[in-house]
Amino acid sequence: MFSKLLNNSAGYSLVETMSAVVILTIAIFPALGYFANSVGFVHQTEIRSQAMDIASDTMETFKSESKNNWSNLNSEADNFTINNLVDKYDFFVDDYSIQVNVSDTELIEDVKDIKVTISWNDGVNNLSLSSLLRDGG
């Protein structure tokens, strides 16, 4: 009985082979779609992470600047652009823009409110980071 099965050399027919290929194709294409979506999602996450790093570094720059130049902090915020950070980063997108707003708080003396907003994709996506700065001088 077993020797009869071992000597059978008929193999698979063309119909069996083609149906196996079709079944595998149907199973693989949705998985490829998931991979394509995940690559795009990872890229968007990288961009958002870099925007957060830029906002955080900008916040730290103004924090250290507040120790030496408290009175001119508002004018420095008006003049701050993304070009100030070109040497520090290899940007994932070409159209990052940054806006820094520094304003005096109404309730607490010698404390300023700072808000850093990073935008990309022509302003479609943005991220904001805000904090309070105390006069360090």
C-alpha positions in Angstrom: 0.0 0.0 0.0 2.7 2.5 1.0 5.0 1.5 -1.8 2.1 2.3 -4.2 1.9 5.8 -2.8 5.6 6.4 -3.0 5.8 5.2 -6.6 2.9 7.5 -7.7 4.5 10.2 -9.8 1.4 12.0 -11.0 2.2 15.2 -9.0 -0.1 18.2 -8.8 -2.3 19.2 -11.7 -2.3 22.7 -13.2 -5.7 23.4 -11.6 -4.4 22.5 -8.1 -1.3 24.7 -8.6 -3.3 27.6 -9.9 -5.9 27.4 -7.1 -3.1 27.4 -4.5 -1.5 30.5 -6.2 -4.9 32.3 -6.2 -5.5 31.5 -2.5 -2.1 32.7 -1.5 -2.5 35.9 -3.5 -5.9 36.6 -1.9 -4.2 36.1 1.5 -1.1 38.2 0.8 -2.6 41.4 -0.7 -4.4 42.6 2.5 -1.2 42.0 4.4 0.7 44.2 2.0 -1.9 46.9 2.5 -1.3 46.8 6.2 2.5 47.2 5.7 2.0 50.1 3.4 -0.3 51.8 5.9 2.2 51.2 8.8 5.1 52.7 6.8 3.0 55.9 6.4 2.0 55.9 10.0 5.6 55.5 11.2 6.7 58.4 9.0 4.0 60.7 10.4 5.0 59.6 13.9 8.7 60.5 13.1 7.6 63.9 11.9 5.5 64.6 15.0 8.3 63.4 17.3 10.8 65.7 15.5 8.3 68.6 15.9 8.1 67.9 19.6 11.9 67.9 19.9 12.1 71.2 18.0 9.4 72.7 20.3 11.2 71.4 23.4 14.6 72.6 22.3 13.1 76.0 21.5 11.5 76.1 24.9 14.8 75.3 26.6 16.6 78.0 24.5 14.2 80.6 25.7 14.5 79.3 29.3 18.3 79.7 29.2 17.9 83.0 27.5 15.6 84.3 30.2 18.4 84.2 32.7 20.5 86.7 30.8 18.0 88.7 28.7 14.6 88.8 30.5 13.6 92.2 29.3 14.2 91.5 25.6 12.6 88.0 25.6 9.4 89.2 23.8 11.4 90.7 20.9 13.6 87.6 20.6 10.4 85.5 20.3 9.2 87.7 17.5 12.5 87.3 15.6 12.9 83.5 16.2 12.4 81.4 13.0 13.0 77.8 12.0 16.2 79.0 10.4 17.7 79.3 13.9 17.5 75.5 14.1 18.7 74.4 10.7 22.2 73.4 12.0 20.8 71.2 14.7 18.3 69.1 12.7 18.0 67.1 9.6 14.4 68.0 8.9 12.0 65.2 7.9 9.8 67.8 6.0 10.8 71.0 4.2 8.0 73.2 5.4 8.3 73.3 9.2 7.4 76.7 10.5 7.7 77.9 14.1 5.9 80.6 16.1 7.0 81.6 19.5 4.8 83.8 21.7 6.0 85.2 25.0 3.6 87.2 27.1 3.5 88.5 30.6 1.1 86.7 33.0 -1.5 88.8 34.6 -1.6 87.1 38.0 2.0 86.4 38.8 4.8 89.0 38.7 8.1 88.2 37.0 6.6 85.2 35.2 6.0 85.0 31.5 3.9 82.6 29.5 5.7 81.0 26.5 4.0 79.1 23.7 5.9 77.4 20.9 3.8 76.2 17.9 5.4 74.0 15.2 3.4 73.7 11.9 4.0 71.5 8.8 2.2 70.4 5.7 1.2 74.0 5.0 -0.3 74.4 8.4 -2.5 71.3 8.2 -0.6 69.7 11.0 0.6 71.5 14.1 1.9 70.9 17.6 2.0 73.4 20.5 3.9 73.4 23.7 3.4 76.0 26.4 5.0 76.7 29.7 5.7 79.4 32.3 9.1 81.1 32.6 10.2 82.8 35.8 12.7 85.7 35.8 16.0 83.9 36.4 18.2 87.0 36.8 
